[in-house]
Amino acid sequence: MKNPFSSTRILFTQMVEELQKATWPTWPELRDSTIVVIVASVIMGIFTSISDFSLIQVIGFLHDLVR
């Protein structure tokens, strides 16, 4: 049976090696990306709210016509 501690040590060693190979964003890149995500989320939220309100109004109008 293989030693689980040895396997775990090898896993973490390889994980650290792979993370060191990665290119990490600079602070300005990270800030700019965060701003883009926040703005996109706000725009999607506004779009969803307007769509929801409009559909409720249309369905209410159609419901009143059928009555």
Backbone as XML, in Angstrom:
<?xml version="1.0"?>
<chain id="A" units="angstrom">
  <residue number="1" name="MET">
    <atom name="N" x="0.845" y="-1.182" z="0.000"/>
    <atom name="CA" x="0.000" y="0.000" z="0.000"/>
    <atom name="C" x="0.887" y="1.242" z="0.000"/>
  </residue>
  <residue number="2" name="LYS">
    <atom name="N" x="0.469" y="2.227" z="-0.772"/>
    <atom name="CA" x="1.244" y="3.442" z="-0.909"/>
    <atom name="C" x="1.025" y="4.356" z="0.300"/>
  </residue>
  <residue number="3" name="ASN">
    <atom name="N" x="2.066" y="5.039" z="0.697"/>
    <atom name="CA" x="1.992" y="5.954" z="1.837"/>
    <atom name="C" x="1.162" y="7.186" z="1.444"/>
  </residue>
  <residue number="4" name="PRO">
    <atom name="N" x="0.032" y="7.449" z="2.125"/>
    <atom name="CA" x="-0.806" y="8.600" z="1.748"/>
    <atom name="C" x="-0.115" y="9.941" z="1.995"/>
  </residue>
  <residue number="5" name="PHE">
    <atom name="N" x="0.775" y="9.995" z="2.964"/>
    <atom name="CA" x="1.471" y="11.252" z="3.238"/>
    <atom name="C" x="2.456" y="11.579" z="2.126"/>
  </residue>
  <residue number="6" name="SER">
    <atom name="N" x="3.070" y="10.568" z="1.572"/>
    <atom name="CA" x="3.992" y="10.776" z="0.459"/>
    <atom name="C" x="3.229" y="11.286" z="-0.766"/>
  </residue>
  <residue number="7" name="SER">
    <atom name="N" x="2.086" y="10.680" z="-1.028"/>
    <atom name="CA" x="1.271" y="11.113" z="-2.172"/>
    <atom name="C" x="0.799" y="12.549" z="-1.995"/>
  </residue>
  <residue number="8" name="THR">
    <atom name="N" x="0.421" y="12.894" z="-0.790"/>
    <atom name="CA" x="-0.049" y="14.250" z="-0.505"/>
    <atom name="C" x="1.089" y="15.246" z="-0.669"/>
  </residue>
  <residue number="9" name="ARG">
    <atom name="N" x="2.272" y="14.902" z="-0.204"/>
    <atom name="CA" x="3.436" y="15.789" z="-0.335"/>
    <atom name="C" x="3.764" y="16.012" z="-1.810"/>
  </residue>
  <residue number="10" name="ILE">
    <atom name="N" x="3.720" y="14.944" z="-2.598"/>
    <atom name="CA" x="3.998" y="15.058" z="-4.037"/>
    <atom name="C" x="2.944" y="15.948" z="-4.703"/>
  </residue>
  <residue number="11" name="LEU">
    <atom name="N" x="1.688" y="15.763" z="-4.333"/>
    <atom name="CA" x="0.606" y="16.571" z="-4.896"/>
    <atom name="C" x="0.840" y="18.049" z="-4.617"/>
  </residue>
  <residue number="12" name="PHE">
    <atom name="N" x="1.139" y="18.392" z="-3.365"/>
    <atom name="CA" x="1.335" y="19.799" z="-3.018"/>
    <atom name="C" x="2.589" y="20.369" z="-3.672"/>
  </residue>
  <residue number="13" name="THR">
    <atom name="N" x="3.629" y="19.575" z="-3.808"/>
    <atom name="CA" x="4.848" y="20.035" z="-4.479"/>
    <atom name="C" x="4.549" y="20.365" z="-5.938"/>
  </residue>
  <residue number="14" name="GLN">
    <atom name="N" x="3.825" y="19.471" z="-6.607"/>
    <atom name="CA" x="3.483" y="19.711" z="-8.006"/>
    <atom name="C" x="2.534" y="20.901" z="-8.149"/>
  </residue>
  <residue number="15" name="MET">
    <atom name="N" x="1.629" y="21.062" z="-7.191"/>
    <atom name="CA" x="0.697" y="22.173" z="-7.231"/>
    <atom name="C" x="1.443" y="23.505" z="-7.114"/>
  </residue>
  <residue number="16" name="VAL">
    <atom name="N" x="2.393" y="23.582" z="-6.212"/>
    <atom name="CA" x="3.175" y="24.806" z="-6.041"/>
    <atom name="C" x="3.984" y="25.097" z="-7.299"/>
  </residue>
  <residue number="17" name="GLU">
    <atom name="N" x="4.577" y="24.073" z="-7.900"/>
    <atom name="CA" x="5.344" y="24.259" z="-9.132"/>
    <atom name="C" x="4.468" y="24.819" z="-10.247"/>
  </residue>
  <residue number="18" name="GLU">
    <atom name="N" x="3.248" y="24.300" z="-10.393"/>
    <atom name="CA" x="2.344" y="24.777" z="-11.433"/>
    <atom name="C" x="1.886" y="26.206" z="-11.166"/>
  </residue>
  <residue number="19" name="LEU">
    <atom name="N" x="1.627" y="26.536" z="-9.908"/>
    <atom name="CA" x="1.201" y="27.893" z="-9.577"/>
    <atom name="C" x="2.314" y="28.903" z="-9.823"/>
  </residue>
  <residue number="20" name="GLN">
    <atom name="N" x="3.553" y="28.489" z="-9.687"/>
    <atom name="CA" x="4.671" y="29.395" z="-9.946"/>
    <atom name="C" x="4.836" y="29.649" z="-11.438"/>
  </residue>
  <residue number="21" name="LYS">
    <atom name="N" x="4.360" y="28.735" z="-12.286"/>
    <atom name="CA" x="4.448" y="28.909" z="-13.731"/>
    <atom name="C" x="3.381" y="29.870" z="-14.255"/>
  </residue>
  <residue number="22" name="ALA">
    <atom name="N" x="2.329" y="30.055" z="-13.486"/>
    <atom name="CA" x="1.214" y="30.892" z="-13.935"/>
    <atom name="C" x="1.624" y="32.356" z="-13.978"/>
  </residue>
  <residue number="23" name="THR">
    <atom name="N" x="1.004" y="33.094" z="-14.891"/>
    <atom name="CA" x="1.208" y="34.539" z="-14.917"/>
    <atom name="C" x="0.044" y="35.177" z="-14.189"/>
  </residue>
  <residue number="24" name="TRP">
    <atom name="N" x="0.359" y="35.960" z="-13.194"/>
    <atom name="CA" x="-0.653" y="36.581" z="-12.366"/>
    <atom name="C" x="-0.862" y="38.011" z="-12.818"/>
  </residue>
  <residue number="25" name="PRO">
    <atom name="N" x="-2.100" y="38.517" z="-12.753"/>
    <atom name="CA" x="-2.346" y="39.898" z="-13.202"/>
    <atom name="C" x="-1.700" y="40.907" z="-12.254"/>
  </residue>
  <residue number="26" name="THR">
    <atom name="N" x="-1.355" y="42.044" z="-12.845"/>
    <atom name="CA" x="-0.835" y="43.134" z="-12.021"/>
    <atom name="C" x="-2.023" y="43.809" z="-11.328"/>
  </residue>
  <residue number="27" name="TRP">
    <atom name="N" x="-1.735" y="44.661" z="-10.350"/>
    <atom name="CA" x="-2.822" y="45.338" z="-9.629"/>
    <atom name="C" x="-3.669" y="46.199" z="-10.553"/>
  </residue>
  <residue number="28" name="PRO">
    <atom name="N" x="-3.071" y="46.968" z="-11.490"/>
    <atom name="CA" x="-3.928" y="47.753" z="-12.406"/>
    <atom name="C" x="-4.816" y="46.854" z="-13.282"/>
  </residue>
  <residue number="29" name="GLU">
    <atom name="N" x="-4.284" y="45.727" z="-13.754"/>
    <atom name="CA" x="-5.092" y="44.799" z="-14.554"/>
    <atom name="C" x="-6.235" y="44.226" z="-13.729"/>
  </residue>
  <residue number="30" name="LEU">
    <atom name="N" x="-5.926" y="43.873" z="-12.493"/>
    <atom name="CA" x="-6.945" y="43.316" z="-11.602"/>
    <atom name="C" x="-8.030" y="44.343" z="-11.300"/>
  </residue>
  <residue number="31" name="ARG">
    <atom name="N" x="-7.619" y="45.575" z="-11.048"/>
    <atom name="CA" x="-8.574" y="46.650" z="-10.772"/>
    <atom name="C" x="-9.473" y="46.893" z="-11.981"/>
  </residue>
  <residue number="32" name="ASP">
    <atom name="N" x="-8.868" y="46.970" z="-13.180"/>
    <atom name="CA" x="-9.644" y="47.217" z="-14.390"/>
    <atom name="C" x="-10.630" y="46.075" z="-14.658"/>
  </residue>
  <residue number="33" name="SER">
    <atom name="N" x="-10.191" y="44.850" z="-14.463"/>
    <atom name="CA" x="-11.076" y="43.703" z="-14.671"/>
    <atom name="C" x="-12.224" y="43.716" z="-13.672"/>
  </residue>
  <residue number="34" name="THR">
    <atom name="N" x="-11.931" y="44.087" z="-12.442"/>
    <atom name="CA" x="-12.976" y="44.156" z="-11.419"/>
    <atom name="C" x="-14.007" y="45.218" z="-11.770"/>
  </residue>
  <residue number="35" name="ILE">
    <atom name="N" x="-13.553" y="46.352" z="-12.255"/>
    <atom name="CA" x="-14.477" y="47.419" z="-12.650"/>
    <atom name="C" x="-15.365" y="46.951" z="-13.803"/>
  </residue>
  <residue number="36" name="VAL">
    <atom name="N" x="-14.782" y="46.259" z="-14.772"/>
    <atom name="CA" x="-15.563" y="45.749" z="-15.899"/>
    <atom name="C" x="-16.644" y="44.790" z="-15.414"/>
  </residue>
  <residue number="37" name="VAL">
    <atom name="N" x="-16.294" y="43.894" z="-14.498"/>
    <atom name="CA" x="-17.263" y="42.925" z="-13.977"/>
    <atom name="C" x="-18.382" y="43.635" z="-13.213"/>
  </residue>
  <residue number="38" name="ILE">
    <atom name="N" x="-18.035" y="44.626" z="-12.402"/>
    <atom name="CA" x="-19.052" y="45.351" z="-11.637"/>
    <atom name="C" x="-19.989" y="46.116" z="-12.570"/>
  </residue>
  <residue number="39" name="VAL">
    <atom name="N" x="-19.433" y="46.808" z="-13.556"/>
    <atom name="CA" x="-20.263" y="47.561" z="-14.505"/>
    <atom name="C" x="-21.170" y="46.614" z="-15.292"/>
  </residue>
  <residue number="40" name="ALA">
    <atom name="N" x="-20.628" y="45.499" z="-15.760"/>
    <atom name="CA" x="-21.435" y="44.529" z="-16.505"/>
    <atom name="C" x="-22.552" y="43.960" z="-15.636"/>
  </residue>
  <residue number="41" name="SER">
    <atom name="N" x="-22.265" y="43.709" z="-14.368"/>
    <atom name="CA" x="-23.284" y="43.188" z="-13.449"/>
    <atom name="C" x="-24.399" y="44.201" z="-13.230"/>
  </residue>
  <residue number="42" name="VAL">
    <atom name="N" x="-24.034" y="45.471" z="-13.086"/>
    <atom name="CA" x="-25.037" y="46.518" z="-12.897"/>
    <atom name="C" x="-25.908" y="46.652" z="-14.147"/>
  </residue>
  <residue number="43" name="ILE">
    <atom name="N" x="-25.276" y="46.630" z="-15.323"/>
    <atom name="CA" x="-26.034" y="46.733" z="-16.573"/>
    <atom name="C" x="-26.988" y="45.548" z="-16.728"/>
  </residue>
  <residue number="44" name="MET">
    <atom name="N" x="-26.503" y="44.345" z="-16.442"/>
    <atom name="CA" x="-27.371" y="43.166" z="-16.544"/>
    <atom name="C" x="-28.501" y="43.220" z="-15.521"/>
  </residue>
  <residue number="45" name="GLY">
    <atom name="N" x="-28.230" y="43.727" z="-14.332"/>
    <atom name="CA" x="-29.265" y="43.871" z="-13.316"/>
    <atom name="C" x="-30.340" y="44.855" z="-13.742"/>
  </residue>
  <residue number="46" name="ILE">
    <atom name="N" x="-29.927" y="45.975" z="-14.311"/>
    <atom name="CA" x="-30.889" y="46.969" z="-14.793"/>
    <atom name="C" x="-31.713" y="46.386" z="-15.937"/>
  </residue>
  <residue number="47" name="PHE">
    <atom name="N" x="-31.047" y="45.713" z="-16.871"/>
    <atom name="CA" x="-31.754" y="45.095" z="-17.996"/>
    <atom name="C" x="-32.774" y="44.066" z="-17.506"/>
  </residue>
  <residue number="48" name="THR">
    <atom name="N" x="-32.371" y="43.236" z="-16.558"/>
    <atom name="CA" x="-33.274" y="42.218" z="-16.022"/>
    <atom name="C" x="-34.455" y="42.855" z="-15.312"/>
  </residue>
  <residue number="49" name="SER">
    <atom name="N" x="-34.216" y="43.896" z="-14.543"/>
    <atom name="CA" x="-35.298" y="44.582" z="-13.834"/>
    <atom name="C" x="-36.285" y="45.219" z="-14.798"/>
  </residue>
  <residue number="50" name="ILE">
    <atom name="N" x="-35.773" y="45.888" z="-15.823"/>
    <atom name="CA" x="-36.657" y="46.523" z="-16.808"/>
    <atom name="C" x="-37.452" y="45.466" z="-17.571"/>
  </residue>
  <residue number="51" name="SER">
    <atom name="N" x="-36.789" y="44.382" z="-17.959"/>
    <atom name="CA" x="-37.491" y="43.309" z="-18.671"/>
    <atom name="C" x="-38.574" y="42.700" z="-17.803"/>
  </residue>
  <residue number="52" name="ASP">
    <atom name="N" x="-38.278" y="42.448" z="-16.549"/>
    <atom name="CA" x="-39.241" y="41.856" z="-15.630"/>
    <atom name="C" x="-40.437" y="42.788" z="-15.444"/>
  </residue>
  <residue number="53" name="PHE">
    <atom name="N" x="-40.173" y="44.063" z="-15.201"/>
    <atom name="CA" x="-41.250" y="45.031" z="-15.023"/>
    <atom name="C" x="-42.114" y="45.117" z="-16.280"/>
  </residue>
  <residue number="54" name="SER">
    <atom name="N" x="-41.470" y="45.160" z="-17.456"/>
    <atom name="CA" x="-42.215" y="45.257" z="-18.715"/>
    <atom name="C" x="-43.087" y="44.033" z="-18.937"/>
  </residue>
  <residue number="55" name="LEU">
    <atom name="N" x="-42.545" y="42.852" z="-18.697"/>
    <atom name="CA" x="-43.332" y="41.635" z="-18.883"/>
    <atom name="C" x="-44.505" y="41.575" z="-17.914"/>
  </residue>
  <residue number="56" name="ILE">
    <atom name="N" x="-44.317" y="42.013" z="-16.698"/>
    <atom name="CA" x="-45.415" y="42.038" z="-15.728"/>
    <atom name="C" x="-46.520" y="42.981" z="-16.218"/>
  </residue>
  <residue number="57" name="GLN">
    <atom name="N" x="-46.131" y="44.134" z="-16.743"/>
    <atom name="CA" x="-47.118" y="45.095" z="-17.238"/>
    <atom name="C" x="-47.866" y="44.536" z="-18.451"/>
  </residue>
  <residue number="58" name="VAL">
    <atom name="N" x="-47.158" y="43.906" z="-19.387"/>
    <atom name="CA" x="-47.787" y="43.337" z="-20.584"/>
    <atom name="C" x="-48.741" y="42.215" z="-20.189"/>
  </residue>
  <residue number="59" name="ILE">
    <atom name="N" x="-48.320" y="41.335" z="-19.319"/>
    <atom name="CA" x="-49.183" y="40.219" z="-18.907"/>
    <atom name="C" x="-50.392" y="40.745" z="-18.140"/>
  </residue>
  <residue number="60" name="GLY">
    <atom name="N" x="-50.198" y="41.744" z="-17.305"/>
    <atom name="CA" x="-51.329" y="42.350" z="-16.602"/>
    <atom name="C" x="-52.309" y="42.987" z="-17.570"/>
  </residue>
  <residue number="61" name="PHE">
    <atom name="N" x="-51.791" y="43.665" z="-18.597"/>
    <atom name="CA" x="-52.643" y="44.282" z="-19.611"/>
    <atom name="C" x="-53.431" y="43.216" z="-20.375"/>
  </residue>
  <residue number="62" name="LEU">
    <atom name="N" x="-52.747" y="42.149" z="-20.789"/>
    <atom name="CA" x="-53.424" y="41.076" z="-21.517"/>
    <atom name="C" x="-54.458" y="40.381" z="-20.627"/>
  </residue>
  <residue number="63" name="HIS">
    <atom name="N" x="-54.140" y="40.232" z="-19.367"/>
    <atom name="CA" x="-55.084" y="39.601" z="-18.428"/>
    <atom name="C" x="-56.347" y="40.452" z="-18.286"/>
  </residue>
  <residue number="64" name="ASP">
    <atom name="N" x="-56.163" y="41.757" z="-18.229"/>
    <atom name="CA" x="-57.318" y="42.656" z="-18.137"/>
    <atom name="C" x="-58.156" y="42.634" z="-19.414"/>
  </residue>
  <residue number="65" name="LEU">
    <atom name="N" x="-57.520" y="42.455" z="-20.568"/>
    <atom name="CA" x="-58.269" y="42.381" z="-21.838"/>
    <atom name="C" x="-59.133" y="41.125" z="-21.898"/>
  </residue>
  <residue number="66" name="VAL">
    <atom name="N" x="-58.634" y="40.024" z="-21.360"/>
    <atom name="CA" x="-59.340" y="38.754" z="-21.439"/>
    <atom name="C" x="-60.525" y="38.738" z="-20.485"/>
  </residue>
  <residue number="67" name="ARG">
    <atom name="N" x="-60.413" y="39.408" z="-19.380"/>
    <atom name="CA" x="-61.499" y="39.414" z="-18.392"/>
    <atom name="C" x="-62.748" y="39.950" z="-18.939"/>
  </residue>
</chain>
